[in-house]
Amino acid sequence: MNLNFNLSPALIQKKLATFFSRYHLTLFILVVVGSLAFAVLLLNDTVTKSGETNGTATSASSAFDQATIDRIKQLKASGQSSQLELPAGRTNPFTE
């Protein structure tokens, strides 16, 4: 029994070319599906981590200056009616 393994570069190149020419569509689909699955996992991980609060997040400043507080106090409640001064000849479309 003579096992002659002649692995010349030309033979390896021919075998690889035959393999890729036969299975190129399958390999392409596997690469695309694998890449999409990897991207979905990364996005899922990012979304999951963005919802976690570990106390290190910076909070927005809740301090108002006095001018803003005065303007808010001047606002009327929704139940209070206010008379709008409309120019002559115009009617308010929102009144009944």
Short mmCIF file of the C-alpha atoms (twelve columns), coordinates in Angstrom:
data_MODEL
# 
_entry.id   MODEL 
# 
loop_
_atom_site.group_PDB 
_atom_site.id 
_atom_site.type_symbol 
_atom_site.label_atom_id 
_atom_site.label_alt_id 
_atom_site.label_comp_id 
_atom_site.label_asym_id 
_atom_site.label_seq_id 
_atom_site.Cartn_x 
_atom_site.Cartn_y 
_atom_site.Cartn_z 
_atom_site.pdbx_PDB_model_num 
ATOM 1  C CA . MET A 1  0.000   0.000  0.000  1 
ATOM 2  C CA . ASN A 2  1.568   3.188  -1.208 1 
ATOM 3  C CA . LEU A 3  0.204   6.416  0.239  1 
ATOM 4  C CA . ASN A 4  1.622   9.176  -1.878 1 
ATOM 5  C CA . PHE A 5  0.595   12.565 -0.541 1 
ATOM 6  C CA . ASN A 6  1.872   14.963 -3.128 1 
ATOM 7  C CA . LEU A 7  0.836   18.331 -1.704 1 
ATOM 8  C CA . SER A 8  2.266   20.736 -4.195 1 
ATOM 9  C CA . PRO A 9  1.120   24.367 -4.116 1 
ATOM 10 C CA . ALA A 10 -0.511  23.962 -7.517 1 
ATOM 11 C CA . LEU A 11 -2.573  20.989 -6.307 1 
ATOM 12 C CA . ILE A 12 -3.651  22.822 -3.135 1 
ATOM 13 C CA . GLN A 13 -4.627  25.852 -5.198 1 
ATOM 14 C CA . LYS A 14 -6.652  23.687 -7.577 1 
ATOM 15 C CA . LYS A 15 -8.449  21.940 -4.699 1 
ATOM 16 C CA . LEU A 16 -9.274  25.270 -3.018 1 
ATOM 17 C CA . ALA A 17 -10.518 26.732 -6.295 1 
ATOM 18 C CA . THR A 18 -12.745 23.701 -6.794 1 
ATOM 19 C CA . PHE A 19 -14.083 23.967 -3.248 1 
ATOM 20 C CA . PHE A 20 -14.857 27.699 -3.519 1 
ATOM 21 C CA . SER A 21 -16.379 27.390 -6.961 1 
ATOM 22 C CA . ARG A 22 -18.681 24.652 -5.722 1 
ATOM 23 C CA . TYR A 23 -19.725 26.180 -2.388 1 
ATOM 24 C CA . HIS A 24 -19.380 29.932 -3.025 1 
ATOM 25 C CA . LEU A 25 -23.100 30.668 -2.609 1 
ATOM 26 C CA . THR A 26 -23.336 28.661 0.610  1 
ATOM 27 C CA . LEU A 27 -20.271 30.372 2.046  1 
ATOM 28 C CA . PHE A 28 -21.607 33.797 1.067  1 
ATOM 29 C CA . ILE A 29 -24.962 33.146 2.754  1 
ATOM 30 C CA . LEU A 30 -23.238 31.873 5.902  1 
ATOM 31 C CA . VAL A 31 -21.047 34.977 6.091  1 
ATOM 32 C CA . VAL A 32 -23.998 37.345 5.567  1 
ATOM 33 C CA . VAL A 33 -26.245 35.616 8.107  1 
ATOM 34 C CA . GLY A 34 -23.402 35.400 10.620 1 
ATOM 35 C CA . SER A 35 -22.601 39.091 10.198 1 
ATOM 36 C CA . LEU A 36 -26.246 40.074 10.648 1 
ATOM 37 C CA . ALA A 37 -26.557 37.900 13.751 1 
ATOM 38 C CA . PHE A 38 -23.417 39.482 15.200 1 
ATOM 39 C CA . ALA A 39 -24.733 42.996 14.479 1 
ATOM 40 C CA . VAL A 40 -28.073 42.198 16.135 1 
ATOM 41 C CA . LEU A 41 -26.322 40.850 19.218 1 
ATOM 42 C CA . LEU A 42 -24.157 43.964 19.477 1 
ATOM 43 C CA . LEU A 43 -27.183 46.252 19.108 1 
ATOM 44 C CA . ASN A 44 -29.126 44.242 21.672 1 
ATOM 45 C CA . ASP A 45 -26.227 44.473 24.102 1 
ATOM 46 C CA . THR A 46 -25.986 48.232 23.549 1 
ATOM 47 C CA . VAL A 47 -29.704 48.745 24.124 1 
ATOM 48 C CA . THR A 48 -29.645 46.570 27.217 1 
ATOM 49 C CA . LYS A 49 -26.681 48.396 28.737 1 
ATOM 50 C CA . SER A 50 -28.120 51.840 27.956 1 
ATOM 51 C CA . GLY A 51 -31.173 51.096 30.106 1 
ATOM 52 C CA . GLU A 52 -29.158 50.141 33.163 1 
ATOM 53 C CA . THR A 53 -28.653 52.752 35.840 1 
ATOM 54 C CA . ASN A 54 -25.708 52.240 38.089 1 
ATOM 55 C CA . GLY A 55 -25.647 55.638 39.755 1 
ATOM 56 C CA . THR A 56 -22.914 57.081 37.575 1 
ATOM 57 C CA . ALA A 57 -25.198 58.785 35.086 1 
ATOM 58 C CA . THR A 58 -25.129 62.546 35.143 1 
ATOM 59 C CA . SER A 59 -28.409 64.186 35.992 1 
ATOM 60 C CA . ALA A 60 -29.717 67.353 34.416 1 
ATOM 61 C CA . SER A 61 -29.467 70.506 36.429 1 
ATOM 62 C CA . SER A 62 -32.734 71.265 38.190 1 
ATOM 63 C CA . ALA A 63 -31.842 74.785 39.264 1 
ATOM 64 C CA . PHE A 64 -33.832 77.667 37.773 1 
ATOM 65 C CA . ASP A 65 -32.842 81.267 37.811 1 
ATOM 66 C CA . GLN A 66 -35.163 83.768 39.449 1 
ATOM 67 C CA . ALA A 67 -36.369 85.217 36.130 1 
ATOM 68 C CA . THR A 68 -37.640 81.822 35.018 1 
ATOM 69 C CA . ILE A 69 -39.429 81.256 38.334 1 
ATOM 70 C CA . ASP A 70 -41.146 84.652 38.030 1 
ATOM 71 C CA . ARG A 71 -42.299 83.908 34.473 1 
ATOM 72 C CA . ILE A 72 -43.748 80.558 35.577 1 
ATOM 73 C CA . LYS A 73 -45.650 82.210 38.431 1 
ATOM 74 C CA . GLN A 74 -47.243 84.651 35.974 1 
ATOM 75 C CA . LEU A 75 -48.770 81.805 33.938 1 
ATOM 76 C CA . LYS A 76 -52.457 81.190 34.351 1 
ATOM 77 C CA . ALA A 77 -54.008 77.848 35.214 1 
ATOM 78 C CA . SER A 78 -55.847 75.951 32.492 1 
ATOM 79 C CA . GLY A 79 -59.181 76.588 34.186 1 
ATOM 80 C CA . GLN A 80 -58.777 80.368 34.122 1 
ATOM 81 C CA . SER A 81 -60.110 82.175 31.094 1 
ATOM 82 C CA . SER A 82 -58.038 84.788 29.396 1 
ATOM 83 C CA . GLN A 83 -59.326 87.406 26.997 1 
ATOM 84 C CA . LEU A 84 -57.327 87.653 23.830 1 
ATOM 85 C CA . GLU A 85 -56.970 91.010 22.176 1 
ATOM 86 C CA . LEU A 86 -57.669 90.330 18.519 1 
ATOM 87 C CA . PRO A 87 -57.172 92.896 15.765 1 
ATOM 88 C CA . ALA A 88 -60.320 94.575 14.438 1 
ATOM 89 C CA . GLY A 89 -62.242 92.563 11.868 1 
ATOM 90 C CA . ARG A 90 -60.949 89.190 12.982 1 
ATOM 91 C CA . THR A 91 -62.754 86.483 14.916 1 
ATOM 92 C CA . ASN A 92 -61.301 83.831 17.125 1 
ATOM 93 C CA . PRO A 93 -61.903 80.433 15.441 1 
ATOM 94 C CA . PHE A 94 -61.490 78.614 18.768 1 
ATOM 95 C CA . THR A 95 -64.360 80.267 20.613 1 
ATOM 96 C CA . GLU A 96 -67.851 78.831 20.677 1 
# 
